[in-house]
Amino acid sequence: MGSTGKLLSPLMIFATAGTLLATGAFTAVEAERTADIDVAGDANALLAIQPAEDPESKTL
């Protein structure tokens, strides 16, 4: 086994063991969050929806 194999083998073992042990850390998470939603005009909008045209000049 080369020096790379000697280095990677223990790292792979520790990574596998850590993954197997860490999968049961959380069974459920609950949080309350608030959101404010406002309507803006087209000039002030952060998101716009525009019609797309295909090569046959049909609006999608």
Residue frames as a rotation matrix with the C-alpha (Angstrom) as fourth column:
MET 1
0.590 0.808 0.000 0.00
0.808 -0.590 0.000 0.00
0.000 0.000 -1.000 0.00
GLY 2
-0.199 -0.669 0.716 1.39
0.638 -0.643 -0.423 3.39
0.743 0.373 0.555 -0.97
SER 3
-0.903 -0.218 -0.370 1.65
0.426 -0.561 -0.710 6.43
-0.053 -0.799 0.599 1.26
THR 4
-0.685 0.723 0.095 -1.60
-0.617 -0.644 0.451 7.79
0.388 0.250 0.887 -0.18
GLY 5
0.042 0.701 -0.712 -3.41
-0.037 0.713 0.700 4.57
0.998 -0.003 0.056 0.72
LYS 6
-0.431 -0.280 -0.857 -1.99
0.801 0.319 -0.507 4.65
0.416 -0.905 0.087 4.25
LEU 7
-0.992 0.078 -0.095 -3.32
-0.030 -0.902 -0.430 8.17
-0.119 -0.424 0.898 4.68
LEU 8
-0.516 0.844 -0.150 -6.71
-0.700 -0.314 0.642 7.68
0.494 0.436 0.752 3.05
SER 9
-0.343 0.391 -0.854 -7.62
0.278 0.911 0.305 4.39
0.897 -0.132 -0.421 4.76
PRO 10
-0.661 0.125 -0.740 -7.87
0.745 -0.007 -0.667 5.78
-0.088 -0.992 -0.088 8.33
LEU 11
-0.893 0.347 -0.288 -9.59
-0.340 -0.937 -0.075 8.92
-0.295 0.031 0.955 7.05
MET 12
-0.465 0.746 -0.477 -12.22
-0.481 0.239 0.843 6.84
0.743 0.621 0.248 5.27
ILE 13
-0.419 0.279 -0.864 -12.76
0.654 0.753 -0.074 4.72
0.630 -0.596 -0.498 8.39
PHE 14
-0.788 0.094 -0.609 -13.25
0.466 -0.556 -0.689 7.80
-0.403 -0.826 0.394 10.59
ALA 15
-0.808 0.513 -0.290 -15.52
-0.589 -0.710 0.385 9.46
-0.008 0.482 0.876 8.02
THR 16
-0.388 0.671 -0.632 -17.67
-0.095 0.652 0.752 6.34
0.917 0.352 -0.189 7.75
ALA 17
-0.481 0.170 -0.860 -17.89
0.831 0.400 -0.386 5.94
0.278 -0.901 -0.333 11.52
GLY 18
-0.893 0.124 -0.432 -18.76
0.090 -0.893 -0.441 9.61
-0.440 -0.433 0.787 11.94
THR 19
-0.674 0.675 -0.300 -21.48
-0.611 -0.282 0.739 9.37
0.415 0.681 0.603 9.32
LEU 20
-0.312 0.561 -0.767 -23.02
0.306 0.823 0.478 6.30
0.900 -0.086 -0.428 10.91
LEU 21
-0.506 0.074 -0.860 -23.00
0.862 0.017 -0.506 7.81
-0.023 -0.997 -0.073 14.38
ALA 22
-0.914 0.062 -0.400 -24.15
0.004 -0.987 -0.160 11.28
-0.405 -0.148 0.902 13.33
THR 23
-0.770 0.637 0.037 -27.27
0.055 0.009 0.998 10.24
0.635 0.771 -0.042 11.41
GLY 24
0.004 0.824 -0.566 -29.37
0.822 0.320 0.471 9.97
0.570 -0.467 -0.676 14.59
ALA 25
-0.871 -0.453 -0.189 -28.54
0.476 -0.685 -0.552 13.44
0.120 -0.571 0.812 15.89
PHE 26
-0.720 0.680 -0.140 -31.94
-0.598 -0.710 -0.372 15.00
-0.352 -0.184 0.918 15.10
THR 27
-0.715 0.580 0.391 -35.27
0.638 0.770 0.025 13.27
-0.286 0.267 -0.920 14.81
ALA 28
0.327 0.830 0.452 -37.36
0.907 -0.410 0.097 16.44
0.266 0.378 -0.887 14.60
VAL 29
-0.824 -0.496 -0.275 -36.87
0.545 -0.827 -0.137 20.19
-0.159 -0.263 0.952 14.52
GLU 30
0.263 0.942 0.208 -39.58
0.948 -0.292 0.128 22.78
0.182 0.163 -0.970 15.05
ALA 31
-0.772 -0.509 -0.381 -39.35
0.561 -0.828 -0.028 26.54
-0.301 -0.235 0.924 14.70
GLU 32
0.452 0.884 -0.121 -41.72
0.739 -0.447 -0.504 29.47
-0.500 0.139 -0.855 14.50
ARG 33
-0.732 -0.674 0.101 -40.98
0.596 -0.563 0.573 31.98
-0.329 0.479 0.813 11.77
THR 34
0.281 0.805 -0.522 -42.72
0.290 -0.590 -0.754 35.07
-0.915 0.061 -0.399 10.57
ALA 35
-0.603 -0.412 0.683 -42.98
0.774 -0.095 0.626 36.45
-0.193 0.906 0.376 7.07
ASP 36
-0.002 0.560 -0.828 -44.11
-0.003 -0.828 -0.560 39.79
-1.000 0.002 0.003 5.72
ILE 37
-0.491 -0.067 0.868 -45.44
0.823 0.290 0.488 39.76
-0.284 0.955 -0.087 2.18
ASP 38
-0.068 0.424 -0.903 -46.22
-0.060 -0.905 -0.420 42.97
-0.996 0.026 0.087 0.32
VAL 39
0.383 0.244 0.891 -47.39
0.873 0.220 -0.436 43.74
-0.302 0.945 -0.129 -3.18
ALA 40
-0.243 -0.524 -0.816 -45.40
0.077 -0.849 0.523 46.23
-0.967 0.064 0.247 -5.25
GLY 41
0.751 0.459 -0.475 -45.94
-0.371 -0.302 -0.878 47.76
-0.547 0.835 -0.056 -8.64
ASP 42
0.877 -0.380 0.294 -44.00
0.479 0.632 -0.609 46.52
0.045 0.675 0.736 -11.65
ALA 43
0.542 -0.701 0.464 -41.43
-0.194 -0.641 -0.742 49.31
0.818 0.312 -0.483 -11.38
ASN 44
0.072 -0.489 0.869 -40.54
-0.972 -0.229 -0.048 48.35
0.223 -0.842 -0.492 -7.78
ALA 45
0.919 0.390 0.065 -40.90
-0.395 0.895 0.206 44.58
0.022 -0.215 0.976 -8.02
LEU 46
-0.026 -0.935 0.354 -38.04
-0.812 0.227 0.538 42.27
-0.583 -0.274 -0.765 -7.02
LEU 47
-0.647 -0.072 0.759 -39.47
0.243 0.924 0.294 39.43
-0.723 0.375 -0.580 -9.13
ALA 48
-0.197 0.569 -0.799 -40.99
-0.832 -0.528 -0.170 39.79
-0.518 0.631 0.577 -12.59
ILE 49
-0.175 0.231 0.957 -42.88
0.392 0.908 -0.147 37.36
-0.903 0.349 -0.249 -14.78
GLN 50
-0.233 0.028 -0.972 -42.56
-0.766 -0.622 0.165 37.97
-0.600 0.783 0.166 -18.49
PRO 51
0.792 0.538 0.288 -44.09
-0.232 0.703 -0.673 35.97
-0.564 0.466 0.682 -21.32
ALA 52
-0.393 -0.907 0.149 -41.65
-0.243 0.259 0.935 33.87
-0.887 0.331 -0.322 -23.31
GLU 53
0.554 0.541 -0.633 -41.97
-0.749 -0.008 -0.663 33.36
-0.364 0.841 0.400 -27.04
ASP 54
0.222 -0.452 0.864 -41.09
0.242 0.884 0.400 30.16
-0.944 0.120 0.306 -28.84
PRO 55
-0.767 -0.639 -0.053 -39.55
0.098 -0.198 0.975 30.06
-0.634 0.743 0.215 -32.35
GLU 56
-0.567 0.628 0.533 -43.02
0.794 0.242 0.558 29.71
0.222 0.739 -0.636 -33.89
SER 57
-0.834 0.148 0.531 -44.03
-0.164 -0.986 0.016 33.07
0.526 -0.074 0.847 -32.34
LYS 58
0.284 0.893 -0.349 -46.44
0.272 0.275 0.922 31.49
0.919 -0.357 -0.165 -29.91
THR 59
-0.173 -0.289 0.942 -46.54
-0.769 -0.558 -0.313 33.01
0.616 -0.778 -0.126 -26.46
LEU 60
-0.258 0.008 -0.966 -45.99
0.365 0.927 -0.090 30.49
0.895 -0.376 -0.242 -23.69
